[in-house]
Amino acid sequence: MITKAQVKHIQSLEDKKYRYKCNEFVVEGEKMVQELINSSLTINCIYATKDWIEKNPMLKNILIEEIQSFELEKMSSLSTPNMVLAIVQIPANTPISPKGVSIVLDRIQDPGNLGSIIRIADWFGINTVYCSEDTVDVYNSKVVQASMGSVFRIKTQYSNIEHLLAANKQIPSYVAILKGENITSHKAIQEGFIIIGNESKGVSDSIINLSTHKISIPRKGQAESLNAAIATGIICHSLLS
């Protein structure tokens, strides 16, 4: 039976400071844990019901603890816990050299948006997402869930975006703003930064000024703006197709 201390530890991983103090994050649900097992990330422990363990008898070299459904409910952040929960080691935030097309995020605050953007990057074959230091944490449980497993494959790096652009002036950068050049007028790109800004404030002026291309999605209706993840998907389709 799982101890109270273990339950408290897992619950506390919802807090960003505690996550990084312990260097661990939580992954929940059958599909997500299967994606995790197939990734290169290090799994510290899996807590699972008897049914899940019986369906996955071939797992080796992973610590697995059998728990009851009511114990999983105590640990889970989901409204409907799903058979299995894993504790995963946070990989090192090592510098990533830009290659090909990357997504750059400025002050994205909504976990669902960040998770969806990482999933979009995975769909379009983009390997790296650069995040400003004040973007929501990629190992927030809501980000992990919204990514649907893509967070295990896509490289993310938190860095100063101004420094990133200034150090890579040879790479074209495409910043999404409301009054930019029509995105449909651009040819498909093989290299570049696609820059998406904060849900309500957009991209910082300092980053806009460092960008080589100011782009917009043409608007026909009256909506004030687009959801950040939706805008990312449209721009990726336009620039990468």
TORGU-691970 format. One record per residue (C-alpha): x, y, z. Coordinates in Angstrom, 3 decimals. Layout:
BEGIN
X->X; Y->Y; Z->Z;
...
! end
This chain:
BEGIN
X->0.000; Y->0.000; Z->0.000;
X->1.257; Y->3.454; Z->-0.871;
X->2.277; Y->5.601; Z->2.092;
X->0.931; Y->9.023; Z->3.042;
X->4.386; Y->10.466; Z->2.385;
X->4.354; Y->9.107; Z->-1.183;
X->0.887; Y->10.532; Z->-1.806;
X->1.948; Y->13.929; Z->-0.439;
X->5.078; Y->13.899; Z->-2.602;
X->3.113; Y->13.177; Z->-5.769;
X->0.495; Y->15.810; Z->-4.942;
X->3.256; Y->18.347; Z->-4.263;
X->4.686; Y->17.836; Z->-7.762;
X->1.813; Y->20.029; Z->-8.982;
X->3.876; Y->22.938; Z->-7.612;
X->6.585; Y->24.163; Z->-10.008;
X->9.171; Y->24.914; Z->-7.307;
X->8.737; Y->21.487; Z->-5.782;
X->8.950; Y->19.817; Z->-9.225;
X->12.342; Y->21.349; Z->-9.880;
X->13.540; Y->20.784; Z->-6.333;
X->12.866; Y->17.064; Z->-6.818;
X->13.625; Y->17.116; Z->-10.552;
X->10.454; Y->15.106; Z->-11.242;
X->7.083; Y->15.502; Z->-12.957;
X->3.882; Y->13.458; Z->-13.243;
X->2.385; Y->11.669; Z->-16.253;
X->-1.101; Y->10.135; Z->-16.019;
X->-3.325; Y->7.814; Z->-18.026;
X->-2.857; Y->4.666; Z->-20.103;
X->-2.156; Y->6.354; Z->-23.442;
X->0.197; Y->8.938; Z->-21.975;
X->2.202; Y->6.400; Z->-19.981;
X->2.500; Y->4.146; Z->-23.045;
X->3.862; Y->7.125; Z->-25.026;
X->6.235; Y->7.769; Z->-22.135;
X->7.496; Y->4.165; Z->-22.047;
X->8.314; Y->4.434; Z->-25.762;
X->10.267; Y->7.671; Z->-25.229;
X->13.840; Y->8.278; Z->-24.090;
X->12.830; Y->9.865; Z->-20.767;
X->13.773; Y->8.239; Z->-17.465;
X->10.841; Y->6.824; Z->-15.488;
X->11.518; Y->6.846; Z->-11.748;
X->8.396; Y->4.904; Z->-10.757;
X->5.020; Y->3.748; Z->-12.067;
X->2.000; Y->3.465; Z->-9.779;
X->-0.667; Y->1.291; Z->-11.380;
X->-3.747; Y->-0.791; Z->-10.684;
X->-3.629; Y->-4.590; Z->-10.908;
X->-5.518; Y->-4.502; Z->-14.234;
X->-2.903; Y->-2.224; Z->-15.849;
X->-0.002; Y->-4.306; Z->-14.556;
X->-1.568; Y->-7.506; Z->-15.925;
X->-1.958; Y->-5.850; Z->-19.348;
X->1.702; Y->-4.745; Z->-19.356;
X->3.668; Y->-7.788; Z->-18.117;
X->6.741; Y->-7.259; Z->-20.306;
X->8.024; Y->-4.064; Z->-18.656;
X->11.494; Y->-4.501; Z->-17.213;
X->13.935; Y->-2.253; Z->-15.383;
X->11.092; Y->0.057; Z->-14.269;
X->9.966; Y->0.242; Z->-10.646;
X->6.223; Y->-0.521; Z->-10.585;
X->4.051; Y->-0.337; Z->-7.478;
X->0.570; Y->-1.807; Z->-7.451;
X->-2.062; Y->0.488; Z->-5.985;
X->-5.820; Y->0.496; Z->-5.501;
X->-8.145; Y->2.772; Z->-7.473;
X->-8.974; Y->4.826; Z->-4.377;
X->-5.244; Y->5.430; Z->-3.815;
X->-4.827; Y->6.595; Z->-7.417;
X->-7.674; Y->9.069; Z->-6.870;
X->-5.760; Y->10.624; Z->-3.970;
X->-2.651; Y->11.142; Z->-6.127;
X->-4.260; Y->12.153; Z->-9.408;
X->-4.830; Y->15.662; Z->-10.724;
X->-7.379; Y->14.333; Z->-13.243;
X->-11.122; Y->14.508; Z->-12.634;
X->-11.310; Y->10.844; Z->-13.682;
X->-8.076; Y->8.987; Z->-12.813;
X->-7.098; Y->6.302; Z->-15.326;
X->-5.347; Y->3.171; Z->-13.997;
X->-1.759; Y->4.416; Z->-14.030;
X->0.484; Y->7.297; Z->-12.975;
X->4.211; Y->7.693; Z->-13.597;
X->6.887; Y->9.778; Z->-11.916;
X->9.408; Y->10.960; Z->-14.502;
X->12.823; Y->12.570; Z->-14.236;
X->12.984; Y->16.096; Z->-15.671;
X->15.653; Y->16.155; Z->-18.404;
X->18.396; Y->18.763; Z->-18.251;
X->17.596; Y->22.136; Z->-19.871;
X->20.701; Y->21.977; Z->-22.073;
X->21.261; Y->24.534; Z->-24.851;
X->19.756; Y->23.544; Z->-28.205;
X->21.281; Y->24.873; Z->-31.407;
X->18.599; Y->26.055; Z->-33.881;
X->18.166; Y->23.748; Z->-36.848;
X->15.530; Y->23.919; Z->-39.547;
X->12.275; Y->25.478; Z->-38.341;
X->11.648; Y->26.137; Z->-34.643;
X->8.706; Y->27.594; Z->-32.745;
X->9.457; Y->30.452; Z->-30.361;
X->6.970; Y->31.357; Z->-27.621;
X->6.849; Y->34.697; Z->-25.836;
X->5.058; Y->34.677; Z->-22.456;
X->2.500; Y->31.952; Z->-23.209;
X->0.572; Y->31.532; Z->-19.953;
X->-2.185; Y->29.008; Z->-20.640;
X->-1.066; Y->25.382; Z->-20.057;
X->-3.537; Y->24.096; Z->-22.632;
X->-2.087; Y->26.416; Z->-25.259;
X->1.489; Y->25.351; Z->-24.587;
X->0.580; Y->21.662; Z->-24.660;
X->-1.373; Y->22.109; Z->-27.895;
X->1.477; Y->24.064; Z->-29.511;
X->3.932; Y->21.296; Z->-28.644;
X->1.519; Y->18.822; Z->-30.227;
X->1.293; Y->21.031; Z->-33.331;
X->5.096; Y->21.148; Z->-33.540;
X->5.163; Y->17.350; Z->-33.408;
X->2.529; Y->17.129; Z->-36.182;
X->4.479; Y->19.395; Z->-38.523;
X->7.854; Y->17.788; Z->-37.833;
X->9.249; Y->20.722; Z->-35.857;
X->11.736; Y->19.361; Z->-33.333;
X->12.327; Y->22.346; Z->-31.047;
X->10.167; Y->24.819; Z->-29.140;
X->11.941; Y->27.759; Z->-27.489;
X->10.068; Y->29.317; Z->-24.568;
X->10.627; Y->32.669; Z->-22.900;
X->11.581; Y->32.354; Z->-19.255;
X->8.112; Y->33.578; Z->-18.198;
X->6.194; Y->31.033; Z->-20.311;
X->4.236; Y->28.428; Z->-18.329;
X->6.294; Y->25.406; Z->-17.268;
X->6.325; Y->22.596; Z->-19.828;
X->6.094; Y->19.989; Z->-17.034;
X->2.899; Y->21.458; Z->-15.607;
X->0.475; Y->18.507; Z->-15.571;
X->-2.045; Y->20.354; Z->-17.767;
X->0.644; Y->21.068; Z->-20.368;
X->1.711; Y->17.418; Z->-20.359;
X->-1.897; Y->16.210; Z->-20.797;
X->-2.696; Y->18.730; Z->-23.556;
X->0.398; Y->17.657; Z->-25.517;
X->-0.992; Y->14.097; Z->-25.794;
X->2.512; Y->12.635; Z->-25.535;
X->4.257; Y->15.059; Z->-27.902;
X->6.060; Y->16.637; Z->-24.938;
X->8.112; Y->13.421; Z->-24.702;
X->9.418; Y->13.862; Z->-28.263;
X->9.768; Y->17.618; Z->-28.779;
X->12.793; Y->19.412; Z->-27.351;
X->11.935; Y->22.482; Z->-25.283;
X->14.312; Y->25.122; Z->-24.030;
X->13.638; Y->28.092; Z->-21.760;
X->15.825; Y->31.033; Z->-22.658;
X->15.976; Y->34.769; Z->-23.232;
X->14.259; Y->35.144; Z->-26.600;
X->15.942; Y->38.457; Z->-27.433;
X->19.340; Y->36.834; Z->-26.907;
X->18.269; Y->33.839; Z->-28.997;
X->17.297; Y->36.004; Z->-31.969;
X->20.306; Y->38.316; Z->-31.635;
X->22.686; Y->35.353; Z->-31.564;
X->21.085; Y->33.822; Z->-34.673;
X->20.610; Y->36.810; Z->-36.986;
X->21.277; Y->34.629; Z->-40.015;
X->18.054; Y->32.707; Z->-39.352;
X->14.862; Y->34.380; Z->-40.642;
X->12.199; Y->34.985; Z->-38.005;
X->8.444; Y->35.178; Z->-38.615;
X->6.573; Y->37.000; Z->-35.874;
X->2.775; Y->36.824; Z->-35.682;
X->1.158; Y->40.240; Z->-35.222;
X->-2.255; Y->41.668; Z->-36.087;
X->-1.095; Y->44.065; Z->-38.791;
X->1.625; Y->42.176; Z->-40.615;
X->2.117; Y->40.837; Z->-44.105;
X->-0.481; Y->38.316; Z->-45.287;
X->0.861; Y->34.875; Z->-44.350;
X->-0.448; Y->33.380; Z->-47.595;
X->1.984; Y->35.512; Z->-49.613;
X->4.991; Y->33.634; Z->-48.193;
X->6.513; Y->30.598; Z->-49.834;
X->7.203; Y->27.469; Z->-47.803;
X->10.288; Y->27.779; Z->-45.604;
X->13.044; Y->25.326; Z->-44.712;
X->14.575; Y->27.356; Z->-41.904;
X->13.343; Y->29.951; Z->-39.471;
X->11.824; Y->30.914; Z->-36.135;
X->8.006; Y->31.062; Z->-35.938;
X->7.266; Y->33.470; Z->-33.089;
X->3.957; Y->33.378; Z->-31.186;
X->3.113; Y->35.800; Z->-28.384;
X->1.118; Y->36.064; Z->-25.194;
X->-2.589; Y->35.247; Z->-25.428;
X->-3.737; Y->38.801; Z->-24.637;
X->-0.683; Y->41.030; Z->-25.106;
X->0.897; Y->39.454; Z->-28.168;
X->4.638; Y->39.509; Z->-28.806;
X->6.907; Y->41.947; Z->-26.936;
X->7.941; Y->45.031; Z->-28.936;
X->11.612; Y->44.221; Z->-28.395;
X->11.150; Y->40.803; Z->-30.007;
X->9.085; Y->42.233; Z->-32.878;
X->11.893; Y->44.693; Z->-33.593;
X->14.421; Y->41.864; Z->-33.811;
X->12.275; Y->39.814; Z->-36.199;
X->12.867; Y->39.792; Z->-39.945;
X->9.262; Y->39.161; Z->-41.073;
X->6.040; Y->40.509; Z->-39.566;
X->3.179; Y->38.196; Z->-40.561;
X->-0.597; Y->38.027; Z->-40.058;
X->-3.365; Y->35.537; Z->-40.672;
X->-5.926; Y->37.314; Z->-42.890;
X->-9.132; Y->38.118; Z->-41.000;
X->-12.562; Y->38.226; Z->-42.650;
X->-14.833; Y->38.364; Z->-39.607;
X->-15.027; Y->40.450; Z->-36.451;
X->-13.091; Y->38.329; Z->-33.932;
X->-10.486; Y->40.407; Z->-32.104;
X->-7.827; Y->37.697; Z->-32.139;
X->-7.142; Y->33.961; Z->-32.448;
X->-6.251; Y->31.470; Z->-29.764;
X->-2.436; Y->31.147; Z->-29.649;
X->-2.438; Y->27.429; Z->-30.429;
X->-4.895; Y->27.808; Z->-33.321;
X->-2.803; Y->30.639; Z->-34.765;
X->0.306; Y->28.459; Z->-34.493;
X->-1.380; Y->25.649; Z->-36.401;
X->-2.534; Y->27.954; Z->-39.211;
X->0.884; Y->29.588; Z->-39.547;
X->2.711; Y->26.245; Z->-39.538;
X->0.394; Y->24.911; Z->-42.227;
X->0.954; Y->28.014; Z->-44.353;
X->4.740; Y->28.232; Z->-43.945;
X->5.539; Y->24.526; Z->-44.025;
X->3.185; Y->23.204; Z->-46.714;
! end
